[in-house]
Amino acid sequence: MSIEFKLPDLGEGVAEGEIIKWLVSEGQEIKEDQPMVEVMTDKATVQIPSPATGRVRQIVAKEGQTVKVGSTIVILDTDGAGSVAKTEKGSEKGVESIKTTASQVEQPTTQRQNIELPRRAIATPAVRKLARDLNLDIDTIEGTGPGGRVTEEDLRRAAAAATIRKQPPSVIATQQVSTEPTHPPTVGLSSALETAMRKVPQEMREERIPLHGIRRRTAEKMTKSIRTAAHVWHVDEVDYTELVELRNKAKVAAELRGVKLTYLPFIIKAAVLALKEFPYFNSTLDDEKQEIVVKHYYNIGFATDTPNGLIVPVVKDADKKSILDIAREIFQLSEDARNGKISLENIQGATFTITNIGTLGGIFAMPIINHPEVAILGVLKIEKRPVFWQGQIVARDIGYISLGFDHRVVDGADAARFTSRIVEYLEHPSLMLLLNSI
């Protein structure tokens, strides 16, 4: 009996997915729960397992294709009534069995034939499209990117080399390279290389890259946010000197417990304490019902830069966790996000977001609200600056924070008070730790 397996609902707000890699081929025998296909949504990359034991009759959705949830992606021939019964809710079973995975996944061998499948290059969909446009077999190109990933530069070099190889033998044989340093070569192999390198950039002056996956979802959310929310920004200065000293003292003790202690856990704690005092900043606006939904739980998202784009992991119930617990969770969530292993559950449900831009530099930024939240806190770099303190000019650890907020929900005066409270906790971390322990 044959069944049509449809792309399952992969999580809240996920309407479509891009087929990244098929882990099986047509005609191949497949077992129930065997990883079948790798799909990239706007939030994460997931592996979908087979809902039944049988054989792959037809792969409907091709690699690189974006399909809607509920669309047929593969047709399976099942082994019998027992397997069919298990597949009546195939999509639901697929969701239950989905496990997140990195973008770099080993291609499984086909046991039936007992041979290894051909090498498959590691590359993004955009790079694969560029390879097709340049008539290059990407699987034959050695990647120089992280983990052996093939990059655009790898393709350009391969295209240049291919152009040289296409030169007629008679032309190459008669070309000579001058060895005189005072006479630059005008002919020869170097000239052919130079011509090829000029030709490739000419072809590459424009490049069309599909807006897929995380980048597409980010574009949609940011556009909706900037069009919907009445964005206003408030900037304040923080004297981090006491926090820097506290963190330096606690860093060694944290390392002994296997925890990498950064400033972010302290900033999250400061934000949570301030959110409890100013609850409207921990809310969303229901446009349809015209209601402000105040959240009495504190799920703090933190923007993370990954090879696949910006991802916002979420520390759930941050008010109930210690500084070290938050630090440990931040590290693990960040690693999972960068390796493409983060689960959908861990990137959903944020009530307030912090973007720590300071690790990359910069003294000023105006972050866009992570819709449908009401506010976002931008943290800029901390650096030694001369300041007038206690009657003297001394060097202190200074940095800016910027609060982006939705003026439809909160006013500028409240934003100033909320930001000032965060500054107070960051400048006096002992007070923050005392209040958190009460």
C-alpha positions in Angstrom: 0.0 0.0 0.0 1.2 3.5 -0.8 1.0 6.6 1.4 1.7 10.2 0.6 3.8 11.7 3.4 3.1 15.4 3.8 5.4 18.1 5.4 4.2 18.1 9.0 3.6 21.1 11.2 7.1 21.8 12.5 6.2 24.3 15.2 4.4 27.5 16.0 4.4 30.0 13.2 6.1 27.7 10.7 4.2 27.6 7.4 6.8 26.2 5.1 10.2 24.5 4.9 13.1 24.2 2.5 14.2 20.7 1.5 17.9 20.8 2.3 18.9 17.2 1.8 17.3 13.8 1.1 18.9 11.2 3.3 17.2 8.4 1.2 16.8 7.8 -2.5 14.0 6.5 -4.7 13.8 2.7 -4.6 15.6 2.5 -1.3 14.3 0.4 1.5 13.5 2.4 4.6 12.7 1.6 8.2 10.3 3.3 10.5 11.9 6.2 12.4 14.9 6.2 10.0 16.0 9.8 9.2 14.5 10.5 5.9 14.9 14.2 5.0 16.6 17.3 6.3 14.3 20.4 6.2 15.2 24.0 7.1 12.4 26.2 8.4 12.6 29.8 9.3 13.7 28.9 12.8 15.8 25.7 12.7 17.1 22.8 10.7 15.3 19.5 11.5 15.5 15.9 10.4 12.2 14.2 9.7 12.1 10.4 10.2 10.1 7.9 8.1 6.6 7.2 9.6 6.7 3.5 8.5 8.8 0.7 7.2 8.8 0.2 3.4 10.3 1.5 0.2 10.7 5.0 -1.2 8.6 5.1 -4.3 8.9 8.7 -5.3 10.6 11.8 -4.0 8.1 14.6 -4.8 9.8 17.7 -3.3 13.3 18.2 -4.6 16.4 19.6 -2.8 16.3 23.3 -2.7 12.5 23.5 -3.1 10.4 25.3 -0.6 7.1 23.5 0.3 4.1 24.5 2.3 3.2 22.6 5.5 0.7 19.9 4.4 2.2 19.4 0.9 3.3 16.0 -0.2 7.0 15.6 -0.2 7.5 11.8 -0.7 5.4 8.7 -1.6 6.2 5.5 0.3 5.2 1.9 -0.4 4.6 0.3 3.0 5.2 -3.3 4.0 1.7 -4.2 5.1 -1.4 -3.4 7.1 0.6 -3.1 10.3 2.8 -0.3 8.9 -0.2 1.4 7.3 -2.0 1.6 10.6 1.0 3.4 12.0 1.1 5.9 9.2 -2.5 7.1 9.4 -1.1 10.0 11.4 2.2 10.0 9.7 2.6 13.8 9.9 1.9 13.8 13.6 4.4 11.0 14.2 6.9 12.9 12.2 6.6 15.9 14.4 6.9 13.8 17.6 10.0 12.1 16.3 11.7 15.2 14.8 15.1 16.0 16.3 17.0 19.0 15.4 20.3 18.6 13.6 23.3 20.6 12.3 23.4 21.6 8.7 26.3 19.3 8.2 24.9 15.8 8.5 26.7 12.6 7.3 25.0 11.0 4.3 23.9 7.5 5.4 25.0 4.5 3.4 22.5 2.4 1.5 22.6 -1.0 3.3 20.7 -2.7 0.5 23.5 -2.1 -2.0 26.3 -2.2 0.6 28.2 0.6 -1.0 29.0 4.2 -0.1 27.1 7.0 -1.7 29.1 9.6 -3.6 30.6 12.5 -1.7 28.2 15.4 -1.2 29.6 18.8 -0.7 28.6 20.9 2.3 27.2 24.2 1.1 24.3 26.6 1.5 21.4 26.6 -1.0 22.6 30.0 -2.4 26.1 28.6 -3.1 24.6 25.5 -4.7 22.6 27.7 -7.0 25.7 29.7 -7.9 27.5 26.4 -8.8 24.7 25.5 -11.1 24.8 28.9 -12.8 28.5 28.5 -13.4 28.1 24.9 -14.6 30.3 23.6 -11.9 29.9 20.2 -10.1 29.9 21.4 -6.5 30.6 17.9 -5.2 34.0 17.9 -6.8 35.1 21.1 -5.2 37.1 21.1 -2.0 35.6 23.6 0.5 37.7 26.0 2.5 35.0 27.2 4.8 34.2 26.0 8.3 33.9 22.2 8.4 34.9 21.9 4.8 32.0 24.0 3.6 32.1 25.2 0.0 32.1 29.0 -0.3 31.5 31.5 -3.1 35.2 32.1 -3.3 35.8 28.4 -3.8 33.4 28.5 -6.8 35.1 31.6 -8.3 38.5 30.0 -8.1 37.2 26.8 -9.7 35.5 28.8 -12.4 38.7 30.6 -13.2 40.7 27.4 -13.3 38.1 25.8 -15.6 38.4 28.8 -18.0 42.1 28.3 -18.2 41.7 24.6 -18.9 39.4 25.4 -21.8 42.2 27.4 -23.6 43.3 25.7 -26.9 46.5 23.7 -26.5 48.2 25.6 -29.4 47.5 28.9 -27.7 49.0 27.8 -24.3 52.0 26.2 -26.0 53.0 29.3 -27.9 52.5 31.7 -24.9 55.6 32.5 -23.0 56.0 34.1 -19.5 58.7 36.7 -19.4 61.4 36.2 -16.7 62.6 39.8 -17.0 61.5 41.7 -13.9 61.6 45.0 -15.8 59.2 43.7 -18.5 55.8 42.7 -17.1 54.4 39.7 -18.9 51.7 40.4 -21.5 51.2 36.8 -22.7 51.5 33.3 -21.3 49.8 31.3 -18.6 49.6 34.3 -16.2 47.8 36.3 -18.9 45.3 33.5 -19.3 44.8 33.4 -15.6 44.4 37.2 -15.4 41.8 37.0 -18.3 39.9 34.3 -16.5 39.9 36.2 -13.2 38.6 39.3 -15.0 35.9 37.3 -16.7 34.5 35.7 -13.5 33.9 39.0 -11.7 32.2 40.3 -14.8 29.8 37.4 -14.7 29.5 37.8 -10.9 28.7 41.6 -10.9 25.2 40.7 -9.9 24.1 37.6 -8.0 20.5 36.6 -7.1 20.3 34.6 -3.9 16.9 33.2 -2.8 15.6 34.6 0.4 15.0 31.3 2.3 15.0 29.9 5.8 16.2 31.9 8.7 17.1 35.0 6.6 13.6 35.1 5.1 11.9 34.7 8.4 14.1 37.5 9.9 13.2 39.8 7.0 9.5 39.1 7.5 9.6 39.7 11.2 11.7 42.8 11.1 9.6 44.3 8.3 6.4 43.5 10.3 7.9 45.0 13.4 9.0 48.2 11.9 5.7 48.7 10.1 3.5 47.7 13.0 5.2 49.0 16.2 5.7 52.7 16.9 9.4 52.4 17.4 11.2 54.8 19.8 14.7 54.4 21.3 16.1 55.5 24.7 19.8 55.5 25.4 21.6 55.6 28.7 25.1 55.2 30.0 26.3 52.5 32.4 29.3 52.5 34.8 30.1 48.8 34.8 33.2 49.1 37.0 31.7 47.2 40.0 30.2 44.6 37.8 33.5 44.1 36.0 35.3 43.5 39.3 32.6 41.1 40.5 32.6 39.2 37.3 36.5 38.9 37.4 36.3 37.5 40.9 33.5 35.1 40.2 34.9 33.9 36.8 37.5 31.5 38.3 34.9 30.0 40.7 32.5 29.6 37.8 35.2 27.9 35.6 35.8 25.4 38.4 32.1 24.4 38.1 32.5 24.2 34.3 30.6 27.4 33.6 31.8 30.2 31.3 30.7 33.4 33.1 30.1 36.4 30.8 28.3 39.7 31.5 25.1 38.6 29.8 23.7 36.5 32.8 24.1 39.6 35.0 22.3 41.8 32.4 19.5 39.2 32.1 19.1 39.3 35.9 19.0 43.1 35.9 16.4 43.2 33.1 14.2 40.6 34.9 14.2 42.7 38.2 13.3 45.8 36.2 10.6 44.0 34.3 9.0 43.0 37.5 8.8 46.6 38.5 7.7 47.8 35.0 5.5 44.8 33.7 4.3 46.5 30.5 7.8 46.0 29.0 7.2 42.3 29.5 4.0 42.2 27.4 2.7 41.9 23.9 0.0 43.8 22.1 -2.9 41.8 20.6 -3.8 44.0 17.6 -6.9 42.1 16.7 -8.5 42.3 20.2 -6.8 45.6 21.1 -5.5 44.2 24.4 -2.2 44.4 26.1 -1.2 40.9 27.3 1.1 41.3 30.3 3.3 38.2 30.9 3.9 37.2 34.5 6.7 34.9 33.5 10.1 35.9 32.3 11.5 34.2 29.2 14.5 36.2 28.0 15.6 35.9 24.4 19.2 36.7 23.5 20.3 37.4 19.9 23.0 35.0 18.7 25.0 35.3 15.5 25.3 31.9 13.7 26.6 30.7 10.4 23.0 30.4 9.2 21.9 33.9 10.4 20.5 35.5 13.5 18.8 33.2 16.0 17.3 34.1 19.3 17.5 31.3 21.9 15.4 31.8 25.0 16.2 31.3 28.6 12.9 30.2 30.1 11.8 31.4 33.6 15.0 33.4 34.0 13.7 34.8 37.3 13.8 31.4 38.9 17.4 30.6 37.9 20.8 31.7 39.5 23.5 33.6 37.6 25.5 30.4 37.1 22.4 28.5 35.9 21.7 31.2 33.3 25.4 31.3 32.3 25.4 27.5 31.8 22.2 27.7 29.8 23.4 30.6 27.6 26.5 28.7 26.7 24.6 25.5 25.8 21.9 27.3 23.8 24.5 29.3 21.9 26.5 26.2 21.0 23.3 24.4 19.8 22.3 27.5 17.8 25.7 27.8 16.1 25.9 24.1 15.3 22.3 24.0 14.0 21.1 21.7 16.8 18.8 24.0 18.7 15.3 22.8 19.1 12.2 24.8 18.2 11.1 24.8 21.8 14.3 26.7 22.8 13.7 29.5 20.3 10.1 30.2 21.0 8.2 31.9 23.8 10.4 34.9 24.5 8.7 37.8 26.4 11.7 40.2 26.2 14.8 40.2 24.1 18.4 41.4 24.7 20.9 41.8 21.9 24.5 42.0 23.1 26.1 43.9 20.3 29.1 44.9 22.4 31.0 41.7 21.8 31.4 42.8 18.2 32.2 46.4 18.9 30.3 49.6 18.4 29.2 52.3 20.9 25.6 53.0 19.6 22.8 51.0 18.0 19.0 51.1 17.5 17.8 47.5 17.7 14.4 46.6 16.1 11.8 45.1 18.5 11.4 41.3 18.2 7.8 41.3 17.2 5.3 40.8 18.9 7.3 41.8 22.0 7.0 45.4 23.3 10.7 46.1 23.9 14.3 45.1 23.2 17.5 46.0 25.1 20.7 46.6 23.1 24.0 46.3 25.1 27.0 48.0 23.6 30.7 47.5 24.2 32.3 48.2 27.6 35.5 50.1 27.5 37.8 52.2 29.8 37.0 55.9 29.6 38.0 58.9 31.5 35.1 60.1 33.7 34.7 62.7 36.5 34.1 60.5 39.5 34.2 61.5 43.2 35.9 64.8 42.4 38.6 63.3 40.2 39.1 62.3 36.6 39.6 58.5 36.6 39.4 55.6 34.2 36.1 53.6 34.6 34.5 50.8 32.7 31.7 52.6 30.7 29.2 51.4 28.1 25.9 52.4 26.6 22.6 50.5 26.6 19.7 51.3 24.2 16.1 50.4 24.7 13.8 50.1 21.7 10.2 50.1 22.7 6.7 50.3 21.2 5.2 53.7 22.0 1.7 52.3 21.5 2.1 50.4 24.7 4.6 52.4 26.9 5.5 56.0 27.1 8.9 57.6 27.0 8.9 58.5 30.7 8.3 54.9 31.6 11.1 53.8 29.2 13.5 56.3 30.9 12.5 54.9 34.4 12.8 51.3 33.2 16.2 51.9 31.7 17.4 53.8 34.7 16.5 50.9 36.9 18.5 48.5 34.8 21.4 50.9 35.0 21.1 51.0 38.8 21.3 47.2 39.0 24.2 47.0 36.6 26.1 49.7 38.5 25.4 48.1 41.9 25.4 44.4 41.3 25.4 43.6 45.0 22.0 45.2 45.2 20.8 43.1 42.3 22.0 39.9 43.9 20.5 40.8 47.2 17.1 41.5 45.8 17.2 38.3 43.7 17.9 36.3 46.8 14.9 37.7 48.8 
